[in-house]
């Protein structure tokens, strides 16, 4: 299996959809499904009936997963979207931003 180009904790830019152009941090990566959950992005509302666990009921808001192709890593230098390349530096495989050549912490 190929190495993950986007991981939990990465800063990303949304490329398409209702939140296009917004920036956020990956809170959860779902590599088997090819999706990521981004903080404050793709928020959906669910109307719930009152229950014992939630006696008030009401509207519950939660972030839904985005397909990994709809987000791009934020370049550490410019803040713009960038692709990711893998390089070997000091005997370690590291992620590098294609746009600026900056090392992505990891």
C-alpha positions as CSV (number, residue, x, y, z in Angstrom):
1,X,0.0,0.0,0.0
2,X,1.3,3.5,-0.9
3,X,2.3,5.9,1.8
4,X,-0.3,8.5,2.9
5,X,0.2,11.9,1.4
6,X,-2.3,13.5,3.8
7,X,-2.2,12.6,7.5
8,X,-3.9,13.6,10.8
9,X,-2.8,17.0,11.9
10,X,-2.0,18.3,8.4
11,X,-3.2,21.7,7.3
12,X,-5.3,21.4,4.1
13,X,-7.1,23.5,1.6
14,X,-10.5,22.4,0.2
15,X,-10.4,22.3,-3.6
16,X,-14.1,21.7,-4.5
17,X,-17.6,21.7,-3.0
18,X,-19.5,24.2,-0.8
19,X,-16.4,24.9,1.3
20,X,-14.0,25.5,-1.6
21,X,-11.0,27.7,-0.7
22,X,-11.4,27.2,3.1
23,X,-8.5,26.0,5.2
24,X,-8.6,23.5,8.0
25,X,-6.8,20.9,10.0
26,X,-7.3,17.1,9.4
27,X,-8.8,15.7,12.6
28,X,-9.2,12.1,11.2
29,X,-7.8,10.2,8.3
30,X,-9.7,7.3,6.8
31,X,-7.2,5.7,4.4
32,X,-9.2,2.6,3.6
33,X,-12.1,4.7,2.5
34,X,-9.9,7.4,0.9
35,X,-11.5,10.2,3.0
36,X,-10.5,12.7,5.6
37,X,-12.4,14.7,8.2
38,X,-11.4,18.4,8.4
39,X,-12.1,20.6,11.4
40,X,-15.0,23.0,10.7
41,X,-15.4,21.9,7.1
42,X,-18.3,20.0,5.6
43,X,-20.5,20.4,8.7
44,X,-23.8,18.6,8.5
45,X,-26.8,19.0,10.8
46,X,-28.8,16.1,12.1
47,X,-32.2,16.5,13.8
48,X,-32.5,14.1,16.7
49,X,-35.5,13.1,18.7
50,X,-35.3,13.4,22.5
51,X,-33.8,10.2,24.1
52,X,-32.5,9.2,27.5
53,X,-28.9,10.0,26.5
54,X,-30.0,13.4,25.0
55,X,-33.3,14.4,26.7
56,X,-33.4,17.8,25.0
57,X,-33.1,16.4,21.4
58,X,-32.5,19.1,18.8
59,X,-30.0,19.7,16.1
60,X,-26.6,18.0,16.3
61,X,-23.8,19.4,14.0
62,X,-20.9,17.3,13.0
63,X,-18.1,17.3,10.4
64,X,-18.6,14.7,7.6
65,X,-15.7,13.1,5.7
66,X,-14.5,14.6,2.5
67,X,-12.9,12.6,-0.3
68,X,-9.1,12.9,-0.2
69,X,-9.1,14.1,-3.9
70,X,-11.1,17.2,-2.8
71,X,-8.4,18.5,-0.5
72,X,-4.8,19.5,-1.0
73,X,-2.0,20.0,1.5
74,X,-1.4,23.6,2.4
75,X,2.1,24.7,1.4
76,X,4.0,25.6,4.6
77,X,5.7,28.6,2.9
78,X,3.0,30.2,0.8
79,X,-0.3,28.8,2.4
80,X,-1.5,27.8,-1.1
81,X,-2.5,24.2,-2.1
82,X,0.3,22.0,-3.2
83,X,1.0,18.4,-4.2
84,X,3.2,16.1,-2.1
85,X,6.3,14.3,-3.2
86,X,8.4,11.8,-1.2
87,X,12.2,12.2,-1.0
88,X,14.9,10.5,1.0
89,X,16.8,12.9,3.2
90,X,19.4,11.7,5.7
91,X,18.3,8.1,5.1
92,X,14.6,8.8,5.9
93,X,11.6,9.0,3.7
94,X,10.1,12.5,4.1
95,X,7.2,14.4,2.5
96,X,8.1,17.5,0.5
97,X,5.8,20.2,-0.9
98,X,6.1,20.3,-4.7
99,X,5.2,24.0,-4.9
100,X,8.0,25.3,-2.8
101,X,10.2,22.3,-2.0
102,X,9.7,22.8,1.7
103,X,9.9,19.9,4.0
104,X,6.5,19.0,5.5
105,X,6.9,18.2,9.2
106,X,6.2,14.6,9.9
